[in-house]
């Protein structure tokens, strides 16, 4: 009778279900985590600077692998609270 350790179980489970080695799975997971942390940090910083408390809390609680964060950075942060794009008055030339 052979008792399987948890690391052997994980390795066998990954290989059987995804067809990749445990090392490849760890590498893929690490890349996804780095991607997520970078986008989350940028979105948190931007929402804090713009005093968007609701967005800040959403980013802290919900993990969408960077999708929601990217949308906030490129779409929602450029809008005012009524959903219209922000427009800035033109500066007068001296």
LUMVO-527651 format. One line per 2 residues: number of its first residue (from 1); their letters; for each residue z, x, y of C-alpha. Coordinates in steps of 0.001 Angstrom, whole numbers. Layout:
NUM> a> Z/X/Y | ...
END
This chain:
1> xx> 0/0/0 | -1106/1483/3302
3> xx> 631/373/6461 | -1675/306/9455
5> xx> -222/1580/12733 | -850/-252/15997
7> xx> -3295/2428/17202 | -5272/2173/13947
9> xx> -5284/-1612/14273 | -6561/-1362/17874
11> xx> -9268/1138/16900 | -10423/-984/13963
13> xx> -10333/-4192/16005 | -12397/-2673/18847
15> xx> -14927/-1214/16405 | -15262/-4447/14437
17> xx> -15533/-6808/17410 | -17428/-4779/19993
19> xx> -19217/-2114/17989 | -17858/748/20109
21> xx> -15266/3402/19536 | -11776/3192/21018
23> xx> -12612/6135/23280 | -15620/4294/24702
25> xx> -13499/1165/25209 | -10865/3150/27099
27> xx> -13556/4775/29247 | -15147/1404/30082
29> xx> -11734/-116/30834 | -10863/2830/33094
31> xx> -14111/2515/35058 | -13543/-1230/35543
33> xx> -9967/-608/36712 | -11035/2046/39237
35> xx> -13802/-271/40521 | -11293/-3129/40903
37> xx> -8628/-1060/42634 | -11084/325/45202
39> xx> -12464/-3098/46180 | -9007/-4693/46119
41> xx> -7619/-1987/48417 | -10461/-2415/50915
43> xx> -10136/-6223/50905 | -6343/-6099/51253
45> xx> -6597/-3662/54140 | -9266/-5734/55901
47> xx> -7418/-9039/55428 | -4180/-7505/56708
49> xx> -5909/-6089/59797 | -7415/-9517/60559
51> xx> -4080/-11316/59934 | -5559/-13420/57114
53> xx> -2310/-14003/55223 | -3799/-16525/52779
55> xx> -6571/-14106/51747 | -4053/-11279/51415
57> xx> -1902/-13339/49026 | -4954/-14451/47032
59> xx> -6046/-10826/46568 | -2562/-9860/45390
61> xx> -2355/-12649/42808 | -5905/-13182/41532
63> xx> -7877/-10463/39769 | -11630/-11088/39713
65> xx> -12805/-7528/38968 | -13788/-7070/42600
67> xx> -16066/-10107/42911 | -13854/-12134/45271
69> xx> -12986/-8995/47211 | -16653/-8112/47755
71> xx> -17407/-11664/48881 | -14522/-11529/51357
73> xx> -15592/-8177/52784 | -19252/-9085/53255
75> xx> -19125/-12867/53842 | -15778/-14463/54651
77> xx> -14319/-11768/56904 | -17330/-12112/59209
79> xx> -16663/-15827/59732 | -14150/-17481/61997
81> xx> -11768/-20049/60546 | -14287/-22891/61031
83> xx> -16853/-21264/58720 | -19257/-20173/61437
85> xx> -20290/-16548/61909 | -18392/-14784/64656
87> xx> -20356/-14112/67773 | -19289/-11569/70308
89> xx> -20087/-11910/74007 | -22571/-9440/75353
91> xx> -21091/-6736/77522 | -22197/-6580/81087
93> xx> -23987/-3411/82016 | -22653/-1532/84991
END
